[in-house]
Amino acid sequence: MRFTPITRNNRFLWLYRKGKSRVSPFIVIYAAKNRTKTVRIGITAGKKLGSAVVRNRSKRVIREAVYPLFCRLLPSHDYIFVARSKTAALKSHELSRIIEKMLSEGGLIEKDNSASS
């Protein structure tokens, strides 16, 4: 399953200003409600991280970490995942656990009913 990407700069800027944010040493997550019924996701890595190779690896790791959580993300929300300097050193399954914990603390993810059975 694929997500709808956020590609417009004005939407990124709006989420940075108005969205709820969660911060860790590995990633920053911004989230806000949108007017559509879809989940939209943006992934970004600034030039401070390093070369294009490092930035692309960071974005790839984030993308793979978000895939298993996609079906549990709250509908009608926009999410932006911002890579930090330690993101490229992680494996996607490690980052996935970190993201899941951050989203659940922020109330931005539906509870996993299969784990309680």
C-alpha positions in Angstrom: 0.0 0.0 0.0 1.3 3.4 -0.9 0.7 6.8 0.7 -0.1 10.1 -0.9 3.1 12.2 -0.8 3.2 15.8 0.3 5.1 17.6 -2.4 4.1 21.2 -2.0 6.5 23.5 0.0 3.6 25.6 1.4 2.1 22.4 3.0 5.5 21.6 4.6 5.7 25.1 5.9 2.1 25.0 7.2 2.8 21.7 9.1 6.0 23.1 10.6 4.1 26.0 12.0 0.7 24.5 13.0 1.4 20.8 13.4 2.0 18.8 16.6 5.6 17.8 16.8 7.4 14.9 18.4 11.2 14.9 18.7 13.8 12.2 19.2 17.6 12.1 18.5 16.8 10.1 15.4 13.8 11.8 13.8 11.3 14.6 14.1 7.6 14.0 13.3 5.1 16.7 12.5 1.4 15.9 12.3 -1.8 17.8 11.7 -5.4 17.1 10.6 -6.2 17.7 6.9 -9.4 18.2 5.0 -9.2 15.1 2.9 -9.9 11.5 4.0 -6.5 10.3 3.1 -3.2 10.0 4.9 -0.5 12.2 3.4 3.2 11.8 4.2 6.2 13.9 3.5 9.8 12.9 4.2 12.6 15.3 4.2 16.3 15.5 5.0 18.2 18.8 5.2 21.6 19.5 3.7 23.2 19.7 7.1 23.0 15.9 7.3 25.7 15.4 4.7 26.1 14.4 1.1 23.3 13.3 -1.2 24.1 9.7 -0.4 23.5 10.2 3.3 20.3 12.2 2.8 18.9 9.6 0.4 19.7 6.7 2.7 18.0 8.6 5.6 14.9 9.1 3.5 14.9 5.5 2.3 15.2 4.2 5.9 12.3 6.4 7.0 10.2 5.3 4.1 10.7 1.6 4.9 10.1 2.3 8.6 6.8 4.0 8.0 5.4 1.2 5.6 4.4 -1.3 8.4 2.7 1.5 10.3 0.8 3.0 7.4 -2.4 1.2 8.0 -2.5 2.3 11.6 -1.9 6.0 11.0 -4.9 8.2 11.8 -6.9 8.9 8.6 -7.4 12.6 7.5 -3.9 13.5 8.8 -0.7 14.8 7.3 2.6 13.6 8.6 6.1 14.9 8.0 9.1 12.9 9.0 12.4 14.9 9.2 15.7 13.0 9.2 18.3 13.8 11.8 22.0 13.1 11.8 21.6 9.7 13.5 18.9 8.4 11.1 21.2 7.0 8.5 23.0 4.8 11.0 19.7 3.0 12.0 18.1 0.0 10.3 14.5 0.5 9.2 13.0 -2.0 11.8 14.8 -0.1 14.6 13.5 3.2 13.4 10.0 1.7 12.9 9.8 0.9 16.7 11.0 4.4 17.5 8.4 6.0 15.2 5.6 3.8 16.5 6.4 4.7 20.1 6.5 8.5 19.3 3.2 8.3 17.4 1.5 6.4 20.1 2.7 8.8 22.8 1.3 11.7 20.7 -2.0 9.9 20.1 -1.4 9.9 16.3 -1.7 6.1 15.7 -4.5 3.7 16.3 -4.0 1.0 18.9 -2.8 -2.4 17.7 -5.6 -4.8 18.6 -3.8 -7.9 17.5 -1.2 -7.5 20.3 -3.8 -7.6 23.1 -5.3 -11.0 22.0 
